[in-house]
Amino acid sequence: MEDRMHHTHNTLSENIRGQSVELLNRHLAAAIDLHGQIKQAHWNVRGSGFGAVHELFDNIAVEVETYSDLIAERAGALGGTAHGTIQVAADRSFLVPYTLGVAESRQHIFALSQAVSAFGQSVREAIGLSTAHGDPGTADLFTEVCRGMDRQLWLIESHAVLS
C-alpha cells in the first residue's frame, strides 16, 4: 500500500523517506502482532513460576508497545503514514501466528522466544537496510529497538529454567 508523502522540511529525499516509511510500517505490523502474542501468553500462562512469568510477559508487552509507538512516530516524522490498525497488522505481520490453547509457562516461553527472536532478527536487517538507503536516523531507531528486543529475549529465556 503506497501513500503519498506529506510535506515536511526534513532534508532526506522523498525517495529515502518513502523507503524508510515502508520499512517502518513492515515492522510496525510485526510489533503490533508481537504485542498481541505477548498479551495472549500473559493472559493464559499457567504452571511453574506463574507469578514471575505472568508479570514478565506484561512488562515485555509494555516495552513492545513503546517500540511500536517509536516506529509509528518515526514514519510520521518522515512525512509518511503509520499503518497501525489491527487489520493491517494481521495482514502484514511476518511473524508466525501464535498457537492458541497454550497454557504451560514453558510452552509460552518457547513460543515467545521464537517470536521475539524473529522480530529482533528482522530489526537487525532493517538497521542495515536503513543505513544502505541513506537514513541513519531510522537505522538508529532500529538499533534502539534491537538492543531492547535482545534484552527482552534474554529475560524470557532466563525464565526457561522455571518451567
C-alpha positions in Angstrom: 0.0 0.0 0.0 1.6 3.2 -1.1 0.6 6.5 0.4 1.6 9.9 -0.7 4.2 11.6 1.4 3.2 14.6 3.5 5.1 17.8 3.1 7.9 18.2 5.5 11.1 20.2 5.8 13.0 17.0 6.6 16.2 17.1 4.4 16.1 13.5 3.4 14.9 13.0 -0.1 11.4 11.8 -0.6 12.7 8.6 -2.1 14.7 7.8 1.0 11.9 8.8 3.3 9.5 6.6 1.3 11.8 3.6 1.6 12.1 4.2 5.4 8.4 4.6 5.9 7.8 1.3 4.0 10.4 -0.5 6.2 9.0 1.1 9.4 5.4 0.0 8.5 6.6 -3.5 7.9 8.0 -3.6 11.4 5.1 -1.7 12.9 2.8 -4.5 11.8 5.0 -7.1 13.3 5.4 -5.1 16.5 1.6 -4.9 16.9 1.4 -8.6 16.3 4.2 -9.3 18.7 2.4 -7.2 21.4 -0.7 -9.2 20.9 1.2 -12.5 21.1 2.8 -11.4 24.4 -0.6 -10.4 25.8 -2.0 -13.8 24.7 0.7 -15.5 26.7 0.3 -13.1 29.7 -3.5 -13.8 29.9 -3.2 -17.6 29.5 0.0 -18.7 31.3 -0.2 -21.4 33.9 2.1 -23.6 35.8 5.5 -23.4 37.4 6.7 -19.8 38.1 3.3 -18.4 37.2 3.7 -15.1 39.1 7.1 -14.2 37.7 6.3 -15.3 34.2 2.9 -13.5 34.2 4.5 -10.3 35.3 7.4 -10.7 32.9 5.1 -11.0 29.9 3.2 -7.9 31.0 6.4 -5.9 31.3 7.6 -7.1 27.9 4.3 -6.1 26.3 4.7 -2.6 27.6 8.2 -2.4 26.1 7.0 -3.7 22.7 4.1 -1.2 22.7 6.7 1.5 23.3 8.7 0.3 20.3 5.5 0.3 18.2 4.9 3.9 19.2 8.5 4.9 18.3 8.3 3.1 14.9 4.9 4.7 14.1 6.1 8.2 15.1 9.2 7.9 13.0 7.1 7.1 10.0 5.0 10.2 10.7 8.1 12.4 11.3 9.4 11.4 7.8 6.2 12.6 6.2 4.6 9.1 5.9 1.5 7.5 7.3 1.8 4.9 10.0 -0.3 1.8 9.2 -1.1 0.7 12.7 -4.5 -0.9 12.7 -5.0 -4.5 13.9 -6.4 -5.4 10.5 -3.2 -4.1 8.8 -1.0 -5.8 11.3 -2.8 -9.1 10.9 -2.4 -8.9 7.1 1.2 -7.8 7.0 3.0 -9.3 10.0 5.8 -11.6 9.1 5.7 -13.4 12.5 4.5 -16.9 12.8 0.9 -16.9 14.2 0.7 -17.7 17.9 -0.8 -21.1 18.8 -4.0 -20.8 20.8 -4.7 -23.2 23.6 -1.2 -23.0 25.0 -1.2 -22.9 28.8 2.1 -24.2 30.4 4.6 -21.4 31.0 7.4 -23.4 29.3 5.3 -23.5 26.1 4.7 -19.8 26.2 8.3 -19.1 26.9 9.3 -21.2 23.9 6.8 -19.6 21.6 7.6 -16.0 22.7 11.4 -16.7 22.4 10.8 -17.7 18.8 8.7 -14.6 18.1 11.0 -12.1 19.8 14.0 -13.7 18.1 12.4 -13.4 14.7 11.4 -9.8 15.3 14.8 -9.0 16.6 16.5 -10.6 13.5 14.3 -8.6 11.1 15.1 -5.4 13.1 18.8 -6.1 12.8 18.3 -6.4 9.0 16.4 -3.1 9.0 19.4 -1.4 10.5 21.5 -2.4 7.5 18.7 -1.5 5.0 18.1 1.9 6.6 21.8 2.6 6.5 22.2 1.4 2.9 19.5 3.7 1.6 20.8 6.7 3.5 18.7 7.1 6.6 20.9 7.0 9.7 18.1 8.3 11.9 15.8 5.3 11.1 18.8 3.0 11.5 19.4 4.5 14.9 15.8 3.9 15.9 16.1 0.2 14.8 19.3 -0.1 16.7 17.5 1.1 19.9 14.7 -1.4 19.2 17.3 -4.2 18.5 19.0 -3.6 21.9 15.7 -3.7 23.7 14.5 -6.8 22.0 17.8 -8.6 22.7 17.2 -7.7 26.4 13.6 -8.9 26.3 14.7 -12.2 24.7 17.3 -12.6 27.5 14.7 -12.0 30.1 12.3 -14.6 28.5 15.0 -17.2 28.1 16.2 -16.6 31.7 12.8 -17.9 32.9 13.0 -21.1 30.9 14.6 -22.7 34.0 11.4 -22.0 36.0 9.3 -24.1 33.7 
